Amino acid sequence: MRWWKIAGLAGLAGVAATGVVVARAERKRRAYTPEEIRGRLHERAAEAAIKPELEKP
């Protein structure tokens, strides 16, 4: 087998592995309910509002 065939197979395996990782992340992201997402966004907004006040001299 030539080196370019091995490199091509390694590249194909890398693309497949990346697809698996993306699919898992997407399934995990879609598992949240709208209420959970809303709650997290509210928490993050509250943290963002507090941090600038703490950093002021």
All heavy atoms as a GROMACS GRO file, in nm:
protein
  444
    1MET      N    1   0.084  -0.118   0.000
    1MET     CA    2   0.000   0.000   0.000
    1MET      C    3   0.089   0.124   0.000
    1MET      O    4   0.186   0.132   0.072
    1MET     CB    5  -0.088  -0.002   0.125
    1MET     CG    6  -0.220   0.065   0.105
    1MET     SD    7  -0.318   0.064   0.256
    1MET     CE    8  -0.447  -0.044   0.206
    2ARG      N    9   0.052   0.220  -0.077
    2ARG     CA   10   0.131   0.342  -0.085
    2ARG      C   11   0.094   0.437   0.027
    2ARG      O   12  -0.015   0.430   0.083
    2ARG     CB   13   0.111   0.408  -0.218
    2ARG     CG   14   0.155   0.316  -0.329
    2ARG     CD   15   0.182   0.389  -0.452
    2ARG     NE   16   0.230   0.290  -0.550
    2ARG     CZ   17   0.263   0.321  -0.669
    2ARG    NH1   18   0.253   0.444  -0.709
    2ARG    NH2   19   0.307   0.229  -0.750
    3TRP      N   20   0.186   0.528   0.056
    3TRP     CA   21   0.165   0.621   0.168
    3TRP      C   22   0.042   0.708   0.147
    3TRP      O   23  -0.026   0.742   0.242
    3TRP     CB   24   0.289   0.705   0.192
    3TRP     CG   25   0.317   0.804   0.083
    3TRP    CD1   26   0.394   0.785  -0.026
    3TRP    CD2   27   0.266   0.936   0.073
    3TRP    NE1   28   0.395   0.896  -0.105
    3TRP    CE2   29   0.316   0.992  -0.046
    3TRP    CE3   30   0.183   1.013   0.151
    3TRP    CZ2   31   0.285   1.119  -0.087
    3TRP    CZ3   32   0.153   1.141   0.110
    3TRP    CH2   33   0.203   1.193  -0.008
    4TRP      N   34   0.011   0.746   0.024
    4TRP     CA   35  -0.103   0.833   0.000
    4TRP      C   36  -0.235   0.761   0.027
    4TRP      O   37  -0.334   0.823   0.063
    4TRP     CB   38  -0.100   0.894  -0.140
    4TRP     CG   39  -0.094   0.793  -0.252
    4TRP    CD1   40   0.017   0.740  -0.310
    4TRP    CD2   41  -0.206   0.734  -0.318
    4TRP    NE1   42  -0.018   0.651  -0.408
    4TRP    CE2   43  -0.155   0.645  -0.416
    4TRP    CE3   44  -0.343   0.746  -0.306
    4TRP    CZ2   45  -0.237   0.570  -0.500
    4TRP    CZ3   46  -0.424   0.671  -0.390
    4TRP    CH2   47  -0.371   0.585  -0.484
    5LYS      N   48  -0.237   0.628   0.008
    5LYS     CA   49  -0.358   0.552   0.041
    5LYS      C   50  -0.380   0.549   0.192
    5LYS      O   51  -0.492   0.566   0.240
    5LYS     CB   52  -0.347   0.409  -0.012
    5LYS     CG   53  -0.362   0.399  -0.161
    5LYS     CD   54  -0.358   0.254  -0.205
    5LYS     CE   55  -0.369   0.242  -0.355
    5LYS     NZ   56  -0.366   0.100  -0.397
    6ILE      N   57  -0.270   0.532   0.265
    6ILE     CA   58  -0.280   0.531   0.412
    6ILE      C   59  -0.322   0.670   0.462
    6ILE      O   60  -0.408   0.681   0.550
    6ILE     CB   61  -0.145   0.489   0.474
    6ILE    CG1   62  -0.115   0.343   0.438
    6ILE    CG2   63  -0.147   0.508   0.625
    6ILE    CD1   64   0.022   0.297   0.476
    7ALA      N   65  -0.266   0.775   0.403
    7ALA     CA   66  -0.304   0.911   0.442
    7ALA      C   67  -0.451   0.937   0.410
    7ALA      O   68  -0.522   1.000   0.489
    7ALA     CB   69  -0.215   1.012   0.371
    8GLY      N   70  -0.497   0.889   0.297
    8GLY     CA   71  -0.637   0.905   0.260
    8GLY      C   72  -0.731   0.832   0.354
    8GLY      O   73  -0.835   0.885   0.395
    9LEU      N   74  -0.694   0.710   0.392
    9LEU     CA   75  -0.776   0.634   0.487
    9LEU      C   76  -0.777   0.700   0.624
    9LEU      O   77  -0.880   0.704   0.691
    9LEU     CB   78  -0.725   0.490   0.497
    9LEU     CG   79  -0.752   0.403   0.374
    9LEU    CD1   80  -0.682   0.267   0.391
    9LEU    CD2   81  -0.900   0.385   0.351
   10ALA      N   82  -0.663   0.754   0.665
   10ALA     CA   83  -0.656   0.824   0.794
   10ALA      C   84  -0.744   0.949   0.790
   10ALA      O   85  -0.814   0.980   0.887
   10ALA     CB   86  -0.512   0.860   0.827
   11GLY      N   87  -0.742   1.020   0.680
   11GLY     CA   88  -0.826   1.137   0.665
   11GLY      C   89  -0.973   1.102   0.668
   11GLY      O   90  -1.055   1.170   0.731
   12LEU      N   91  -1.009   0.994   0.602
   12LEU     CA   92  -1.148   0.948   0.601
   12LEU      C   93  -1.191   0.908   0.742
   12LEU      O   94  -1.303   0.941   0.785
   12LEU     CB   95  -1.163   0.830   0.506
   12LEU     CG   96  -1.304   0.777   0.486
   12LEU    CD1   97  -1.393   0.883   0.427
   12LEU    CD2   98  -1.301   0.654   0.396
   13ALA      N   99  -1.105   0.841   0.815
   13ALA     CA  100  -1.136   0.804   0.953
   13ALA      C  101  -1.152   0.929   1.040
   13ALA      O  102  -1.240   0.934   1.127
   13ALA     CB  103  -1.027   0.714   1.010
   14GLY      N  104  -1.071   1.030   1.017
   14GLY     CA  105  -1.082   1.155   1.092
   14GLY      C  106  -1.214   1.226   1.065
   14GLY      O  107  -1.278   1.277   1.156
   15VAL      N  108  -1.255   1.228   0.939
   15VAL     CA  109  -1.383   1.290   0.904
   15VAL      C  110  -1.498   1.216   0.970
   15VAL      O  111  -1.591   1.277   1.023
   15VAL     CB  112  -1.400   1.296   0.750
   15VAL    CG1  113  -1.541   1.335   0.712
   15VAL    CG2  114  -1.299   1.394   0.690
   16ALA      N  115  -1.493   1.084   0.967
   16ALA     CA  116  -1.599   1.004   1.029
   16ALA      C  117  -1.604   1.027   1.180
   16ALA      O  118  -1.712   1.042   1.238
   16ALA     CB  119  -1.576   0.856   0.999
   17ALA      N  120  -1.488   1.033   1.244
   17ALA     CA  121  -1.483   1.056   1.389
   17ALA      C  122  -1.537   1.194   1.423
   17ALA      O  123  -1.609   1.210   1.522
   17ALA     CB  124  -1.340   1.041   1.439
   18THR      N  125  -1.506   1.294   1.342
   18THR     CA  126  -1.557   1.428   1.365
   18THR      C  127  -1.709   1.430   1.353
   18THR      O  128  -1.778   1.495   1.432
   18THR     CB  129  -1.495   1.528   1.266
   18THR    OG1  130  -1.354   1.523   1.281
   18THR    CG2  131  -1.545   1.668   1.288
   19GLY      N  132  -1.762   1.358   1.255
   19GLY     CA  133  -1.906   1.349   1.239
   19GLY      C  134  -1.974   1.288   1.360
   19GLY      O  135  -2.081   1.332   1.402
   20VAL      N  136  -1.912   1.187   1.417
   20VAL     CA  137  -1.968   1.122   1.536
   20VAL      C  138  -1.971   1.220   1.652
   20VAL      O  139  -2.070   1.231   1.725
   20VAL     CB  140  -1.887   0.996   1.572
   20VAL    CG1  141  -1.925   0.943   1.709
   20VAL    CG2  142  -1.908   0.889   1.467
   21VAL      N  143  -1.864   1.294   1.671
   21VAL     CA  144  -1.856   1.391   1.781
   21VAL      C  145  -1.961   1.500   1.764
   21VAL      O  146  -2.030   1.538   1.860
   21VAL     CB  147  -1.714   1.452   1.789
   21VAL    CG1  148  -1.710   1.570   1.884
   21VAL    CG2  149  -1.613   1.347   1.831
   22VAL      N  150  -1.977   1.549   1.643
   22VAL     CA  151  -2.077   1.654   1.617
   22VAL      C  152  -2.217   1.601   1.640
   22VAL      O  153  -2.301   1.669   1.699
   22VAL     CB  154  -2.060   1.708   1.473
   22VAL    CG1  155  -2.176   1.796   1.434
   22VAL    CG2  156  -1.929   1.784   1.461
   23ALA      N  157  -2.244   1.479   1.596
   23ALA     CA  158  -2.378   1.421   1.614
   23ALA      C  159  -2.409   1.402   1.762
   23ALA      O  160  -2.522   1.429   1.806
   23ALA     CB  161  -2.386   1.287   1.541
   24ARG      N  162  -2.313   1.358   1.840
   24ARG     CA  163  -2.336   1.342   1.984
   24ARG      C  164  -2.363   1.475   2.051
   24ARG      O  165  -2.453   1.486   2.135
   24ARG     CB  166  -2.214   1.277   2.050
   24ARG     CG  167  -2.204   1.131   2.027
   24ARG     CD  168  -2.088   1.072   2.104
   24ARG     NE  169  -2.074   0.931   2.076
   24ARG     CZ  170  -1.975   0.858   2.120
   24ARG    NH1  171  -1.881   0.912   2.195
   24ARG    NH2  172  -1.970   0.729   2.093
   25ALA      N  173  -2.288   1.576   2.015
   25ALA     CA  174  -2.307   1.709   2.074
   25ALA      C  175  -2.444   1.764   2.036
   25ALA      O  176  -2.512   1.825   2.118
   25ALA     CB  177  -2.197   1.805   2.027
   26GLU      N  178  -2.486   1.739   1.914
   26GLU     CA  179  -2.617   1.787   1.869
   26GLU      C  180  -2.729   1.717   1.945
   26GLU      O  181  -2.825   1.781   1.988
   26GLU     CB  182  -2.632   1.763   1.718
   26GLU     CG  183  -2.759   1.817   1.659
   26GLU     CD  184  -2.763   1.968   1.654
   26GLU    OE1  185  -2.658   2.033   1.670
   26GLU    OE2  186  -2.873   2.023   1.634
   27ARG      N  187  -2.717   1.588   1.964
   27ARG     CA  188  -2.819   1.514   2.041
   27ARG      C  189  -2.825   1.563   2.184
   27ARG      O  190  -2.932   1.579   2.242
   27ARG     CB  191  -2.789   1.364   2.040
   27ARG     CG  192  -2.858   1.293   1.927
   27ARG     CD  193  -2.841   1.143   1.941
   27ARG     NE  194  -2.728   1.107   1.856
   27ARG     CZ  195  -2.627   1.030   1.891
   27ARG    NH1  196  -2.623   0.977   2.010
   27ARG    NH2  197  -2.530   1.005   1.808
   28LYS      N  198  -2.709   1.589   2.242
   28LYS     CA  199  -2.703   1.637   2.380
   28LYS      C  200  -2.766   1.776   2.390
   28LYS      O  201  -2.839   1.805   2.483
   28LYS     CB  202  -2.557   1.641   2.426
   28LYS     CG  203  -2.539   1.664   2.571
   28LYS     CD  204  -2.391   1.653   2.606
   28LYS     CE  205  -2.368   1.664   2.753
   28LYS     NZ  206  -2.228   1.656   2.789
   29ARG      N  207  -2.739   1.861   2.291
   29ARG     CA  208  -2.793   1.996   2.291
   29ARG      C  209  -2.945   1.995   2.275
   29ARG      O  210  -3.017   2.068   2.340
   29ARG     CB  211  -2.732   2.079   2.178
   29ARG     CG  212  -2.775   2.224   2.179
   29ARG     CD  213  -2.719   2.300   2.061
   29ARG     NE  214  -2.771   2.254   1.934
   29ARG     CZ  215  -2.891   2.290   1.885
   29ARG    NH1  216  -2.968   2.370   1.952
   29ARG    NH2  217  -2.930   2.246   1.768
   30ARG      N  218  -2.996   1.910   2.190
   30ARG     CA  219  -3.140   1.904   2.166
   30ARG      C  220  -3.217   1.837   2.279
   30ARG      O  221  -3.338   1.842   2.281
   30ARG     CB  222  -3.168   1.831   2.035
   30ARG     CG  223  -3.126   1.909   1.914
   30ARG     CD  224  -3.154   1.832   1.789
   30ARG     NE  225  -3.099   1.900   1.675
   30ARG     CZ  226  -3.172   1.943   1.573
   30ARG    NH1  227  -3.301   1.924   1.572
   30ARG    NH2  228  -3.113   2.004   1.473
   31ALA      N  229  -3.146   1.776   2.372
   31ALA     CA  230  -3.213   1.707   2.483
   31ALA      C  231  -3.265   1.805   2.588
   31ALA      O  232  -3.343   1.766   2.674
   31ALA     CB  233  -3.117   1.607   2.548
   32TYR      N  234  -3.222   1.932   2.583
   32TYR     CA  235  -3.268   2.030   2.680
   32TYR      C  236  -3.410   2.073   2.650
   32TYR      O  237  -3.449   2.089   2.535
   32TYR     CB  238  -3.179   2.155   2.678
   32TYR     CG  239  -3.037   2.130   2.721
   32TYR    CD1  240  -2.931   2.165   2.639
   32TYR    CD2  241  -3.009   2.072   2.843
   32TYR    CE1  242  -2.801   2.144   2.678
   32TYR    CE2  243  -2.879   2.051   2.882
   32TYR     CZ  244  -2.775   2.087   2.800
   32TYR     OH  245  -2.647   2.067   2.839
   33THR      N  246  -3.487   2.095   2.754
   33THR     CA  247  -3.622   2.147   2.736
   33THR      C  248  -3.613   2.300   2.722
   33THR      O  249  -3.515   2.360   2.765
   33THR     CB  250  -3.711   2.113   2.857
   33THR    OG1  251  -3.661   2.179   2.972
   33THR    CG2  252  -3.718   1.963   2.882
   34PRO      N  253  -3.713   2.361   2.664
   34PRO     CA  254  -3.709   2.507   2.651
   34PRO      C  255  -3.697   2.578   2.786
   34PRO      O  256  -3.632   2.682   2.797
   34PRO     CB  257  -3.844   2.540   2.585
   34PRO     CG  258  -3.878   2.418   2.508
   34PRO     CD  259  -3.826   2.304   2.591
   35GLU      N  260  -3.756   2.522   2.890
   35GLU     CA  261  -3.746   2.583   3.023
   35GLU      C  262  -3.603   2.579   3.075
   35GLU      O  263  -3.556   2.674   3.137
   35GLU     CB  264  -3.840   2.513   3.122
   35GLU     CG  265  -3.988   2.536   3.094
   35GLU     CD  266  -4.042   2.448   2.981
   35GLU    OE1  267  -3.983   2.342   2.953
   35GLU    OE2  268  -4.141   2.488   2.920
   36GLU      N  269  -3.533   2.468   3.049
   36GLU     CA  270  -3.394   2.456   3.092
   36GLU      C  271  -3.306   2.559   3.018
   36GLU      O  272  -3.220   2.624   3.080
   36GLU     CB  273  -3.340   2.316   3.066
   36GLU     CG  274  -3.396   2.211   3.157
   36GLU     CD  275  -3.350   2.072   3.119
   36GLU    OE1  276  -3.333   2.044   2.999
   36GLU    OE2  277  -3.331   1.991   3.211
   37ILE      N  278  -3.328   2.573   2.890
   37ILE     CA  279  -3.251   2.669   2.812
   37ILE      C  280  -3.278   2.810   2.860
   37ILE      O  281  -3.186   2.890   2.879
   37ILE     CB  282  -3.285   2.656   2.662
   37ILE    CG1  283  -3.237   2.520   2.611
   37ILE    CG2  284  -3.221   2.768   2.581
   37ILE    CD1  285  -3.284   2.487   2.472
   38ARG      N  286  -3.404   2.843   2.883
   38ARG     CA  287  -3.442   2.976   2.931
   38ARG      C  288  -3.376   3.004   3.065
   38ARG      O  289  -3.323   3.113   3.089
   38ARG     CB  290  -3.594   2.986   2.941
   38ARG     CG  291  -3.644   3.125   2.966
   38ARG     CD  292  -3.797   3.132   2.961
   38ARG     NE  293  -3.849   3.090   2.832
   38ARG     CZ  294  -3.924   2.979   2.813
   38ARG    NH1  295  -3.957   2.902   2.914
   38ARG    NH2  296  -3.967   2.948   2.692
   39GLY      N  297  -3.379   2.906   3.154
   39GLY     CA  298  -3.318   2.923   3.286
   39GLY      C  299  -3.168   2.947   3.277
   39GLY      O  300  -3.113   3.034   3.346
   40ARG      N  301  -3.101   2.872   3.191
   40ARG     CA  302  -2.956   2.891   3.174
   40ARG      C  303  -2.925   3.028   3.117
   40ARG      O  304  -2.828   3.093   3.157
   40ARG     CB  305  -2.900   2.783   3.082
   40ARG     CG  306  -2.893   2.648   3.147
   40ARG     CD  307  -2.841   2.546   3.050
   40ARG     NE  308  -2.842   2.414   3.108
   40ARG     CZ  309  -2.743   2.328   3.095
   40ARG    NH1  310  -2.637   2.359   3.026
   40ARG    NH2  311  -2.751   2.210   3.153
   41LEU      N  312  -3.005   3.072   3.019
   41LEU     CA  313  -2.981   3.204   2.962
   41LEU      C  314  -3.002   3.314   3.066
   41LEU      O  315  -2.924   3.410   3.071
   41LEU     CB  316  -3.074   3.227   2.842
   41LEU     CG  317  -3.038   3.149   2.716
   41LEU    CD1  318  -3.146   3.168   2.610
   41LEU    CD2  319  -2.903   3.192   2.662
   42HIS      N  320  -3.102   3.300   3.150
   42HIS     CA  321  -3.124   3.399   3.255
   42HIS      C  322  -3.008   3.401   3.354
   42HIS      O  323  -2.964   3.508   3.398
   42HIS     CB  324  -3.256   3.372   3.328
   42HIS     CG  325  -3.377   3.411   3.249
   42HIS    ND1  326  -3.406   3.541   3.215
   42HIS    CD2  327  -3.476   3.336   3.196
   42HIS    CE1  328  -3.517   3.545   3.145
   42HIS    NE2  329  -3.562   3.420   3.131
   43GLU      N  330  -2.955   3.283   3.389
   43GLU     CA  331  -2.840   3.276   3.479
   43GLU      C  332  -2.718   3.345   3.418
   43GLU      O  333  -2.649   3.422   3.485
   43GLU     CB  334  -2.806   3.130   3.510
   43GLU     CG  335  -2.906   3.060   3.599
   43GLU     CD  336  -2.875   2.912   3.614
   43GLU    OE1  337  -2.767   2.867   3.570
   43GLU    OE2  338  -2.960   2.841   3.670
   44ARG      N  339  -2.693   3.317   3.291
   44ARG     CA  340  -2.578   3.376   3.224
   44ARG      C  341  -2.592   3.527   3.212
   44ARG      O  342  -2.494   3.602   3.227
   44ARG     CB  343  -2.558   3.313   3.087
   44ARG     CG  344  -2.510   3.168   3.097
   44ARG     CD  345  -2.515   3.098   2.966
   44ARG     NE  346  -2.410   3.145   2.876
   44ARG     CZ  347  -2.401   3.107   2.748
   44ARG    NH1  348  -2.490   3.025   2.697
   44ARG    NH2  349  -2.306   3.153   2.673
   45ALA      N  350  -2.713   3.574   3.185
   45ALA     CA  351  -2.736   3.719   3.175
   45ALA      C  352  -2.714   3.786   3.310
   45ALA      O  353  -2.657   3.895   3.318
   45ALA     CB  354  -2.877   3.746   3.124
   46ALA      N  355  -2.758   3.720   3.417
   46ALA     CA  356  -2.739   3.776   3.551
   46ALA      C  357  -2.590   3.781   3.585
   46ALA      O  358  -2.542   3.880   3.643
   46ALA     CB  359  -2.815   3.693   3.653
   47GLU      N  360  -2.515   3.677   3.551
   47GLU     CA  361  -2.371   3.677   3.576
   47GLU      C  362  -2.301   3.787   3.497
   47GLU      O  363  -2.211   3.853   3.548
   47GLU     CB  364  -2.311   3.542   3.540
   47GLU     CG  365  -2.347   3.430   3.635
   47GLU     CD  366  -2.290   3.297   3.589
   47GLU    OE1  367  -2.208   3.293   3.496
   47GLU    OE2  368  -2.330   3.195   3.648
   48ALA      N  369  -2.342   3.806   3.372
   48ALA     CA  370  -2.280   3.908   3.289
   48ALA      C  371  -2.309   4.048   3.342
   48ALA      O  372  -2.227   4.138   3.330
   48ALA     CB  373  -2.330   3.896   3.145
   49ALA      N  374  -2.425   4.066   3.402
   49ALA     CA  375  -2.460   4.196   3.458
   49ALA      C  376  -2.382   4.224   3.585
   49ALA      O  377  -2.349   4.340   3.615
   49ALA     CB  378  -2.609   4.203   3.485
   50ILE      N  379  -2.348   4.121   3.659
   50ILE     CA  380  -2.277   4.138   3.786
   50ILE      C  381  -2.127   4.158   3.764
   50ILE      O  382  -2.065   4.240   3.830
   50ILE     CB  383  -2.302   4.017   3.879
   50ILE    CG1  384  -2.448   4.016   3.923
   50ILE    CG2  385  -2.210   4.020   3.998
   50ILE    CD1  386  -2.488   3.891   3.998
   51LYS      N  387  -2.067   4.087   3.672
   51LYS     CA  388  -1.923   4.092   3.653
   51LYS      C  389  -1.868   4.231   3.624
   51LYS      O  390  -1.770   4.270   3.682
   51LYS     CB  391  -1.882   3.994   3.543
   51LYS     CG  392  -1.879   3.852   3.590
   51LYS     CD  393  -1.823   3.760   3.485
   51LYS     CE  394  -1.821   3.618   3.538
   51LYS     NZ  395  -1.771   3.524   3.437
   52PRO      N  396  -1.927   4.310   3.535
   52PRO     CA  397  -1.870   4.444   3.512
   52PRO      C  398  -1.873   4.531   3.638
   52PRO      O  399  -1.783   4.611   3.659
   52PRO     CB  400  -1.960   4.505   3.404
   52PRO     CG  401  -2.018   4.388   3.334
   52PRO     CD  402  -2.031   4.281   3.438
   53GLU      N  403  -1.972   4.514   3.723
   53GLU     CA  404  -1.978   4.592   3.846
   53GLU      C  405  -1.865   4.553   3.941
   53GLU      O  406  -1.811   4.637   4.012
   53GLU     CB  407  -2.113   4.572   3.915
   53GLU     CG  408  -2.230   4.628   3.834
   53GLU     CD  409  -2.364   4.593   3.895
   53GLU    OE1  410  -2.366   4.532   4.002
   53GLU    OE2  411  -2.465   4.626   3.834
   54LEU      N  412  -1.828   4.427   3.942
   54LEU     CA  413  -1.722   4.381   4.031
   54LEU      C  414  -1.585   4.424   3.982
   54LEU      O  415  -1.494   4.442   4.061
   54LEU     CB  416  -1.727   4.228   4.042
   54LEU     CG  417  -1.848   4.168   4.110
   54LEU    CD1  418  -1.841   4.016   4.106
   54LEU    CD2  419  -1.859   4.214   4.254
   55GLU      N  420  -1.568   4.441   3.852
   55GLU     CA  421  -1.436   4.474   3.798
   55GLU      C  422  -1.407   4.623   3.801
   55GLU      O  423  -1.294   4.664   3.781
   55GLU     CB  424  -1.428   4.422   3.654
   55GLU     CG  425  -1.429   4.270   3.647
   55GLU     CD  426  -1.431   4.219   3.503
   55GLU    OE1  427  -1.435   4.302   3.410
   55GLU    OE2  428  -1.429   4.098   3.485
   56LYS      N  429  -1.504   4.708   3.828
   56LYS     CA  430  -1.481   4.852   3.831
   56LYS      C  431  -1.399   4.888   3.956
   56LYS      O  432  -1.422   4.836   4.062
   56LYS     CB  433  -1.613   4.927   3.834
   56LYS     CG  434  -1.688   4.920   3.704
   56LYS     CD  435  -1.816   4.999   3.712
   56LYS     CE  436  -1.894   4.989   3.584
   56LYS     NZ  437  -2.022   5.059   3.589
   57PRO      N  438  -1.299   4.979   3.940
   57PRO     CA  439  -1.217   5.017   4.057
   57PRO      C  440  -1.287   5.109   4.152
   57PRO      O  441  -1.377   5.175   4.133
   57PRO     CB  442  -1.096   5.087   3.996
   57PRO     CG  443  -1.131   5.119   3.855
   57PRO     CD  444  -1.249   5.034   3.817
   0.00000   0.00000   0.00000
